[in-house]
Amino acid sequence: MVQNLTRREFIKTAALGFLVANTIGFLPDNKVFAADNCTVKTRYGTFNGFVDKNGVKNWLGIPFAQPPVGKLRWQAPQPLKPSNKTFDAKKFGYSPIQVAIKIDEPLVDDDPTPQSEDCLTLNIWTRGEGKNKPVMVFIYGGAFVSGYSSEDLYSGPNFVMADDVVLVLFNYRLSVFGFMNMASIDPAYEDSGYLGMKDQVAALKWVKENIVAFGGDPNNITVFGESAGSISTMLLTVTPAAKNLFQKVIPQSGHVGFYNEPEITAQVAETFMEFSGAKTVKDLMKKSGVELKNLYEQLINSHRGSNIAEFLPTCDGKFLPKDPFKALKSGGARGIKFLTGTTADEWRAFLIGDENFFNVFRNEPNKISPVLRRYTAQTPEEIYKKWLNGRPDTEDNFADFVTQLDWRVGQELSSEYQSKFGDVYFYLFTEQAPPPIEYLRSFHAFDLPYTFNVSSEEFTPNQNLVKAIQASWAAFATTGNPDNEFIPHWEKYSANNRRTMELNSKGCVSHKDFNTQNLNALRYVYEN
């Protein structure tokens, strides 16, 4: 068992989108509401937002689907009915139900946003009076078990202060509520293994239909996200139900190889059912949301444990492609423009929860890496030894190996495949973590404070790198090309011209064949 991760530390480290916030301790935005109101009328009601002290327009807690409560629990999101009512949009909606996340000292205060199954809301930020602005929709991370759109790390006001866009963040259901595959237990719940993905599509449909009222261009929408949000973004590009809802994507650390087969997630659901004492899904329906949350937490803390990848979306060939990599390779995302990449040391993030993480990984790789689990022609140890090619077997080399295999190689292969069907730009974020967490190097999620320009008393992201990233993201969202004044010319990525933009405060540099040796050495794990 992965005991160090499946007990108290699992909850902490699985929530990758929160890792940075809880480690460095980001300060929440000043949420003082200004007197100025801003009112927008849509088909689904009139929403009264507010203008903050910096002139940013805020509309918070807007429903994009019917509440998935009562008989709608474990059902696809249902569309809203048109309304002439006026709604207050000055407070965030409920966060999705999830197990509490804490990381050892120093801690930040818990976010005051309460949790509920009634969580399908979104938030919108922009500034000025312009129309037809580029729309950017961010999907949060958290390993599909945690996360919420009001997290202080995702500062909407900071983002739109830098660039003239309309920014949207939405909630989606998590873990047992959004990704527990009960199809084999009761066919009436055949889509329960990817309800969170259906929530995402519902949010994008709402944005497409209504964003013009908030100053956005419904025909110029970019979806971006980090970790689980990046995986979601990649999967949406090959999801038929999401076709024509967006034109560009920025997946930050997470590719189409992070998914589960139906038989894997069916086992997770069966374990949960057995642990809960329920005989049928109807028995589970009788339990409150809080009871289900507590059962999940008890399961994590039990000897049966859990694993990091268990709530990855279920790909059954119905809503999501059975093999998303094959779908991407065959043109499933044709015409969608990509700007994508990873951090240099993704897996080192987990050292926060367990200093022996890489030993745990090596002992039970199939519980952590769906990529290694799927490849059975060689053992993970054989793949590693082949990759070492005579180099010493050290923890640093093993850490590099698994980061290459699970993250960089998968992200580059996704980029190579897509480059035949649309423009692709690739990056590597190499900025190093500050003391006292310098041992994490350029870890998973460390790019987020630079993306949203969020600081704390202990840490302020380098402003030159913040400008380079925010300007690149906004330029790409605006024109489909990330070129801007803060970086050198960004060339497109392809199999014949593997250009990578290194993002670092010491200077952004365009490299050719930056990782080709590792890509060629490990691509067979994905392709064979």
N, C-alpha and C positions, 0 to 999 in steps of 0.2 A: 504493500500500500504506500501511496505517496503521503505519509503521515504528516510531515511538516507542512505540506500544502493543503491537505484535506481537513485539517483541524482549524485552529484559529487563524493561521496565516493564509490559508487558501482564500478566504473571503477578502482579505486585504489585498493580496497580490493579483487575484483574478480581475479586479476592477482596474484595469490598466489605464483607463482614461482619467482615473483619480490619483494615480500614483504620484504624479508630479505635484499636484495640489497639496496632498497630505504630507509629502516629504519636505517640500520647500516652504509650504505654508503661505499660499497666496491670500492676499487680502481681498475681501469682497468689494465690489464697486460701491460707491456712495449712492445708496438708493433713495436719496431725498427727492421727493416728487416736486416738480415745479408747478406753478399755478396754471400754466398754459395747457389747455387741452388740445388734442387733435382727434378729430372725428372722421371715421371712414365708414361709408355705407357699402355693404355687399349684399349678395343674394341671401345670405344666411344671417343677416342682422346688421345693425349699426354698432360700431365698436368705438368707444371713447377711450383713447389712450392718453398719453401725456408727453410733454416735451421736457427733457431734463435740463439741468443747469448749463450743459454744454451744447444745447440746441439739437440734441438727438431725439428723434421721435421714437416712442416706445409703445408697442401694443403687446400686451402680455396675456397669456392664458386663454387664447382664442380656441374654441373647440373646432376640430377638423373632422370629427366623426362622432357618432352616438357613443355615449359611455359604454364600455364593454363590461357591463355589470349585470347581475341577475342571470336571466336566460341568455344574455349575450356574452357571458364569460366563455372563453375558448371558442368563440365564433369569429369569423372574419369581421373586420370593422364595417359598420353599417353607415351609409351616407346620411348626412344631416338633412332635415327638411327645411325648405325655405322659410325665412322668418322676417317679420317687420319689427321685431323687438329691438330695443337698445340695450347693449351690454357694456358693463364696466370692464375695461381691458388694462387695468393698472396694477394687477397682481399676477404673479406666476400661478399657473394651475398646479394641481397635485403632481408629485413625482410618481413614477411607476413604483409599485411595491417591490422591495428588494431588501436583502439582508444588510444590516448596518455595516459600514466600512470604517475601520480605523487602522491607523498605522502607528507604531510606537512613537514616543516623544521625539521631536516636538509635534503636537497636534494643533490643528486649527479647529475652531468651533464647528459643530455640526451645522449644516445648512438648515434653516428653520422651515424649509418647504415640507409640508406634511406629505405622506404617501397615501395612495389610494388606487384601487382598480380603475377608478374614473380619472384617467390620466392622459387621454388623447387630446392634448392641446398643443398649440404652437405659439411662438413669440416672434415678433417682427421688429426690426430696427432700421432706420434710415435717417437721413438729414436733408435739409433743404427742401425746395419745392419742385425739383426736377421730375420729369416723367420718363418712362421707358428706360429706367436704369437697369444695369445688369443685376440679376437675382442670384444670390449665393445661399444655398441651403446646406447647413452643416448637420451631420449625423454623429452623435456622441459615441464614445467607446465605453468599454467596461465588460468585455468578454461575453456579452449578451446576458449577463446576470446582474449588471448594475449600470448606473448612469442616469442622467436627467438633464433636461435642456436649460435649467436655471442654475446649473453649477457655476460657481464664480470664475472658474478657470476659463470658461467660454464667454468672454466679455463681448457681448454684442455691441454696446456703446463704443468700446475701444476700437473695435474692428471698423465700424462705419465712420468713426472720426477720421480714420486714415484714408479711406477710399470711398468714393461716391457710388455705393451699391445699396441694394436692399438685402439685408441679411435675415434669414429665417432659421430658427432652431425648433425642433419638435420632439415630443416624447414618443416612445414606442414601448410596447409591453416586453417584459424581460423574463428570463428563466422559466419557472413552471407556468407562468401566465402567458408567455409569448413564444416559447421554443420547446415545450415538452411534447414529444410526438406520441400521442395516444391513439393513433390510427389503427394499430393492431389490437387495441383493447376495445375500442368502439368506433366503427367506421363513420359514425356521425361526426367524429372529430378528426377527420382525415387531414385537415390542414393545420392542426395544432402545433406541428413541428416548425412552422414558419409564420405564425400569426404576427410576430413582430415585424417581419418583412412586409406582410400585407398592410400593417399599420403605416409603414414607410411609404408604400405606394399610395395609400389613401391620403397621406399628408401632401405628397407631391401633386396629386390630382387637385387637392384644394388650392395649393399654391398656383398651379397652372390656371385654374379657373378664376381666382380672386386677386392675384397679386397686382394686377394693373391698378386697382383702387388704392394701393399703397405706394404707387410710383414705380412699380417694377415692370419689366418687359417679359411677358409670358412666353415669348419665343427666344429668350436668351437666359436660360437657367443653367447654373452650374451646381452640381451636387458635390460636396466634399465632406470628408470625415476622417477620423483617426482610429486605429485599432479596429474594434468591432464596427466602428463607423466607416472605416476604410474597406473592410470586408463587405459590409452592406453595400457601399457605393459600387464596388466591383461587381457584386452579384446583380445589382439593379441593372447594370449595363447589358446583361444577358437574360434578363427577366422579361418575357413577352408582355406582361401586364404593365410594365413601366415604359414601354416603347413610346417615344415622342413626348415624354414628360420632361425631358431635359436634353441639353445638347453637349455638355462638357462635364468632366469629372476630375476631381483632385483627390485620389485615394492616398492617404498618408499612413503607410505601414499596415498593410493587410491586403491580401490578394484572393483570387478565386479558388485557391487550393485549400482555404480554411472553411471546410464544410463537413457535414456528417452524412453518412449513408443512413437510410431508414432503419436498418437493423441495429445500428449503433444507438440511435436515439430511442428506439423502441425499448431497448434494455434499460435505458435511463428511466423511462416512464414506468416500466414494470417494477423497477427497484423502488421508485417513489410510492407507487401504489401499495406494494407489500409493506413498506415501512409505515405508511399512513394507516394501515389496517383496512383500507377501502377495498371493496370487492368490485365495484363498478365506478365509472366516471360519475354516475348520478350520486354515488356516495360522496365523492369529492365535491360535487356541486353544492352539497348541503353545508360544507364548511365555509367559514368566512375567509376573506382574503388574508386577514391577520393569522388565522389558524394555518393556512397553507404556507404562508411565509415562515411561521415558526416551525412547521414540519420540515421545511427545506433546510432551515438552519440546524435543526436537530440532526438531520441526515448528514449534513456536512461534518458535524462534530462527532458523529458516531464512528464506530469501527469500520463501517462500510465505506465511509468517506465519499469522495467525489473526485472528479478530475477536471483539469482546466478547460478541456475542449468539449465537455458533454453537452453544452447548450449552443454549440455552433448550429446554424440553420440546417434543417433537413432537406437534402436535395433528392426528391423522389421522381423527378421528371414530369410532375404535374404543374406546379406553380413555378418552381425553380428547376433549371435544367439538371438532369441526373448527373452529368459531368460538366461542371461549369468551365473547366479548363478547355475541354473539347469544344464547348459552345463558343468560347472566346476565339479559339484557334480557327474555327470554321466561319467566323464573321458574325457571330451573334450580337456584337456591339458595333456593327458597321456604321460608320459616319460619326460616331461619338469621339470627341477629342479628349485625350488623356494628358494630365500633368500628374506624375506619380513618382514615388520613391520611398525610401526608408531612412531610418537612422542607422548609424554605423554599428551600433552594439545593442540591438533590440533586446535580446534575452537577458541582458545584465540587469534589467529592471527588476527581475524576480529575486535578485540577491537581497533586496530590501526585506522581503518576507522570510528568506531562508538563505543564510550564508553558504549552505551546502547545496543550493539549488542545482548546480550542474552535476553533482553526484547523484541527486535524485533523478534528474533528467536521464543520465546515462543508465541508471539501474532500471527505470521504467519508461523508456522513450515513447511507447505507444499510448501512454496516458496523457502525454503532453503534446505530441506532434502528430496531427492527422496525416501529414505527409509521409512520415516514417511508418505509420500504421498501415497505410495503403500499399506501400511497396514491400513485397514479400519475396522477391527473387534473391535478396541478400538480407542479412541481419543488419540492424543499425550499426553494430560494432564493425562489421565488414565494410560497410559504406564509409565509415569514419576512417578506418585504417587505410583504405584505398585512397581517400582524399588526403591523408597525411603524407603519403608518398615519401616515406623516409624521415619526415620531420618528427621531432620529439612529441610524445604523448603528454601534453600538459593541460592544466585546466584552461589556460588562455586559448590554446589551440582548439580544445573541445568547444569552448564558448564561441569562438569564431566559426567553427564548423556548423553548429546548430543555427547560429544566426544567419549564416550564408544559406544553408539548406532551407530553413523554414521561411525566411523573410526575403533576403536580397535576391536569391536566385528565382524564387517564385514571382517576385515583383518584376524582375527583368524579363522573365519568360512571358508574363502577361503583357508586358510592354512590347516585346518582339512580335507576339501574335497580333496584337491590336494595330501595330504600325502598318500592317498590310491593308487595313480597312479605315484608318483615320490617323490624324496627326497625333504624335506622342512626344512628350517631353519628360525626361527622367532626371531625378536629383538624388543626391546622398547628403543627408544632414550629418555633419561631423563635429558640431560644437560639443565641447566637453563639459560635463557636470561640474559645478563648483564644490569646494569644500563645504561640509564634511562628507559629501557623497561623491567625491571625485572617482572613487573606485567603480562607479556605475558607468563612467565614460559617456558615450553618446547613446543613452539608453532609450528604450521604448517610451514614447510620450513626451520626451524632453523637448520636442519641437513645438509643443502646444503653447507654452508661454510666449514663444516668439511669434506664433501664428496670431494670437489674440492680444499680444503686448500686455501681459499681466505680470505685475510685480508684487513683491512682499517686502517686509522689513529686512529679511536676510538676503534677498536675491532680486536683482533687476536685470532682465534680459538685455544684452547688448543692442542698443538702438539702431546701429547700422545694419545688423542682421535682421532685426524686426522690420526695418524699412524694406530690405531686399526681399524678404519673404512676403510681406503683405502686398507690396507693389507687384510682385510677380504673380501672386494669386489673383489679384484684382485685374491685372492686365490680361491674364488668361481668360478670366471670366468675361471681360469686356469684348475682347477681340479674338480669342482662341490662340493667342500667341503671348507667352509670358515676358517678352522683352520689355525692359524698362531702364531708366537711367541709373539704377543702383546695382546692376549686374552686367557682366559682359554678354555678348550676343549668345542667345540660348538656341543651339541647333537641335533639330528634331532627332529623335532616337529611332533607329531601325537596325535590322540584323546586319546591314552593311556599314552602318555608321553609328556605333554604340556610344553616343555622346551622353555624358553625365555631368550635370551642374553640381559641383560641390558647394554646399551652403555652410559657410563658416564666417564668424566675425572677423577673422584675420584676412578675409577676402574670399569672394565667390569665384571659383575657377571652373572652366569648362574642360573636361577630360574626355579623351577617346579611349575606349577599351579599358575603362577603369576597373572592371570586375570580370572581364571576359574569361580569364583563366578559371576562376571559380564557377562561372556559369557553364563553361564547357565540361568541367569536371563533375558537375552534379546534376545537370539537366536530365540525365537518363532516369533519375529517381522519379521525376514528374512524367516523363514521356514514354517510358517502357511499361 
